Amino acid sequence: MSQEENVRSILTSSDVSNLPARGRVGLVIEARDVTTAINRIREAEQAGVQQVWMTQSVGMLDTLTLFAAVAAHTKQIRLGTSIVPIYPRHPLVMAQQAVTVDALAPGRLRLGVGTSHRHAMENMYGLSMSSPLAYLREYVEVMRQVLWEGRVDHQGTFFKVVTSFPRTAQIPGYAPFPICSIKLYLLYEQEL
């Protein structure tokens, strides 16, 4: 399937708005330890919740790693990240983690990425945020290539990446790919 066909095969905003409320509503799960998080997500699935969302910040559980563990304890609940900060993680590492979660929980991952907050990135991680929107665009382009096509050839300002990527999953070819920027007027969800 080509990238263009992939884009057309996913749900659009209007498709989602036509779903019953149960298909559009999910729970935000907050937990400080793995056992509690897994138990809460299992309980949500048993109660009929169709999707859960977890955020990630400094000092919190790593959402993608946690979702890999959750996959072994659940069968159908969708697992959404809202939002995984991109600065501390190379796009190939993020893609590897997403493909791994997808292999453990096929079709259930909703991967949301964003720049996070300048204070957290610069003062806690010690990472410069000189051009966050340009960085985000380039980051997403690297991830799109590797996740949709299994290879990437990108020579940009922030990333110079040429590699092939063995994978058995199509992420985000079948799912919304929320992207968040740091300015309110730039906040959008892009369905790719």
C-alpha positions in Angstrom: 0.0 0.0 0.0 1.4 3.4 -1.0 1.7 6.3 1.5 -1.2 8.0 -0.2 -3.4 4.9 0.0 -2.4 4.6 3.7 -3.5 8.1 4.4 -6.8 7.5 2.7 -7.4 4.2 4.6 -7.4 5.7 8.1 -10.2 7.4 10.0 -10.7 11.1 9.3 -12.1 13.6 11.8 -15.5 13.3 10.3 -15.3 9.5 10.4 -14.5 9.7 14.1 -17.3 12.1 14.8 -19.8 9.6 13.3 -18.7 6.9 15.7 -20.9 6.2 18.7 -19.7 8.1 21.8 -18.2 4.9 23.2 -15.8 4.8 20.3 -14.7 8.4 20.8 -14.4 8.6 24.5 -11.5 7.3 26.5 -9.9 7.6 29.9 -6.8 9.3 31.0 -4.9 7.0 33.3 -2.4 8.5 35.7 -0.2 6.2 37.7 3.1 6.5 39.4 4.0 2.8 39.4 3.7 0.0 36.8 1.5 -2.3 38.7 -1.1 0.4 39.4 -1.1 1.5 35.8 -1.5 -2.0 34.4 -4.3 -2.8 36.9 -6.2 0.5 36.1 -5.9 -0.2 32.3 -7.1 -3.8 32.8 -10.0 -2.6 34.9 -10.9 0.0 32.3 -10.9 -2.7 29.6 -13.1 -5.0 31.7 -15.5 -2.2 32.2 -15.9 -1.7 28.4 -13.7 1.3 27.9 -12.3 1.3 24.4 -9.3 3.5 24.8 -7.0 4.9 27.4 -4.5 7.8 27.2 -1.4 8.5 29.2 0.8 11.5 29.3 4.6 11.5 29.9 6.8 14.0 31.6 10.0 14.1 33.6 9.8 11.7 36.5 6.8 9.8 35.2 6.6 6.3 33.8 7.8 5.9 30.2 4.4 5.5 28.4 5.6 3.4 25.4 7.5 1.0 27.7 4.5 0.7 30.0 2.2 0.1 27.0 4.4 -2.8 26.0 3.8 -4.4 29.4 0.1 -3.5 29.3 -0.2 -5.3 25.9 0.5 -8.6 27.7 -2.4 -8.0 30.1 -5.1 -6.7 27.7 -6.8 -7.8 24.5 -8.5 -5.0 22.8 -8.3 -1.6 24.6 -6.6 1.1 22.5 -3.5 2.6 24.0 -2.8 6.3 23.4 0.1 8.5 24.2 -0.8 12.2 24.9 1.9 13.3 24.3 5.4 11.7 24.2 8.1 14.5 24.2 10.3 14.3 21.1 13.4 16.1 22.3 14.8 13.4 24.7 14.3 10.6 22.1 15.7 10.2 18.6 12.9 9.6 16.0 14.3 6.1 15.1 14.2 5.1 18.8 10.6 6.4 19.0 9.7 4.4 15.9 11.3 1.2 17.2 9.3 1.5 20.4 6.1 2.2 18.5 6.7 -0.8 16.2 7.4 -3.0 19.3 4.2 -1.9 21.0 2.2 -2.5 17.8 3.7 -6.0 17.5 2.5 -6.8 21.0 -0.9 -5.0 20.7 -1.6 -5.0 16.9 -3.6 -2.0 15.8 -4.1 -0.6 19.3 -1.4 2.1 19.6 -2.3 5.7 19.1 1.0 7.5 19.1 0.9 11.2 20.0 4.2 13.2 19.9 5.0 16.8 20.7 7.8 19.2 21.7 6.8 19.4 25.4 7.5 22.5 27.4 10.6 24.6 27.0 11.2 24.7 30.8 11.2 20.9 31.1 13.4 20.4 28.0 15.9 23.1 28.7 16.1 23.2 32.5 15.4 19.5 33.4 16.9 17.7 30.4 19.4 20.4 29.4 18.3 20.3 25.8 18.1 23.4 23.7 14.8 24.3 22.0 15.9 26.8 19.5 13.4 26.0 16.7 10.7 23.7 18.2 8.2 23.7 15.3 10.9 23.1 12.7 12.4 20.4 14.8 8.9 18.8 15.2 8.2 18.9 11.5 11.6 17.2 10.7 11.1 14.6 13.5 7.7 13.7 12.2 9.0 13.4 8.6 11.7 10.9 9.7 9.1 8.9 11.6 6.7 8.9 8.7 9.3 7.6 6.3 10.5 4.8 8.6 7.1 3.8 9.9 5.2 3.9 6.6 8.0 2.8 4.2 10.4 0.9 6.3 13.3 3.1 5.2 14.3 6.7 5.6 16.6 8.9 3.6 16.5 12.3 5.3 19.1 15.1 5.2 17.7 17.9 7.2 18.8 20.6 9.6 18.3 18.5 12.8 18.5 14.9 11.5 20.7 13.2 8.9 19.3 9.7 8.7 19.7 7.0 6.0 18.7 3.5 7.0 16.2 0.7 6.4 14.0 -0.5 9.1 12.9 -4.1 9.4 9.4 -4.1 10.8 6.2 -6.1 10.8 3.7 -3.3 11.6 2.2 -0.3 9.8 2.3 2.7 12.2 0.6 5.1 11.9 -0.8 3.9 8.6 -4.1 2.9 10.2 -4.3 5.3 13.1 -4.5 9.0 13.8 -1.1 10.5 14.6 -1.7 13.4 16.9 1.0 16.1 16.8 1.2 18.8 19.3 3.3 22.0 19.2 4.1 24.4 22.0 2.0 27.4 20.9 -1.8 27.2 21.4 -2.4 28.6 17.9 -0.2 25.9 16.4 -1.9 23.0 18.2 -3.5 20.6 15.8 -4.2 17.0 15.3 -3.0 15.8 12.0 -4.4 12.5 10.7 -1.8 10.9 8.5 
